[in-house]
């Protein structure tokens, strides 16, 4: 099967350096395989979206010369497909309605004298697996997990093994307030777009076994995965609108591209930083090697500097 990659930004803000790194790596990996590179706008979670962000991201990709193939897929136009997949899972008896709030889950897990780690995501104890008790309204749809070991080899990070029932618990595929969960949408969209290879940020590495599990339940293929180190600020926070990361500047596209290649371990020569955007792309397409990407979870960057 011929290579097909993708870039799937969430339009919650303009493109910052961290998302540029993902776009550049997924683009180069696809082009160096002679493959296609598709764009998907992950506008699933309307309240978190920023008006105009999708257009701003598209404009920035164009000014960097990151041209995608085919039409852009918008998740906001895919609700029928997500609903149909949930109906399939429901018919197969592998999802159930859950009425538990975070407080209910914390109470069910509480043990006398043991404080719950407030940062850890609790493993759902399966309270509603056999039906909702009492008059409580359903808040979410959860998928039934089992303890089969899911193993995947990452092209950049180490191999990951997870047993979903004990490591993660039954997870949400549709939230109480309506939106379909990212896990479900990403699996269906990758399959619908014929994606063979996913290159994305390390923050999604641990979620991948959930996606592989859903692919198996829905009879969909599993792509190959590569999770890139995350660009973080001096406080180890992922660059984002919330952490104050500035938008990448089209006026400095060549310098930003050089910095992205440097971040990705490609060792571009310092002199190349003064070359044109076209010349840097030419160099990158000749020299790109995903094996040189540092096998790290995070790499700190100075978000306020523009000089390489
Ligand atoms: N939309 C996600 C993000 O912007 C990426 C999802 C994915 O690549 O699977 O972080």
Boltz pocket constraint, residues with backbone or C-beta under 6 A from the ligand:
constraints:
  - pocket:
      binder: B
      contacts: [[A, 8], [A, 9], [A, 10], [A, 42], [A, 186], [A, 199], [A, 200], [A, 201], [A, 204]]
      max_distance: 6.0
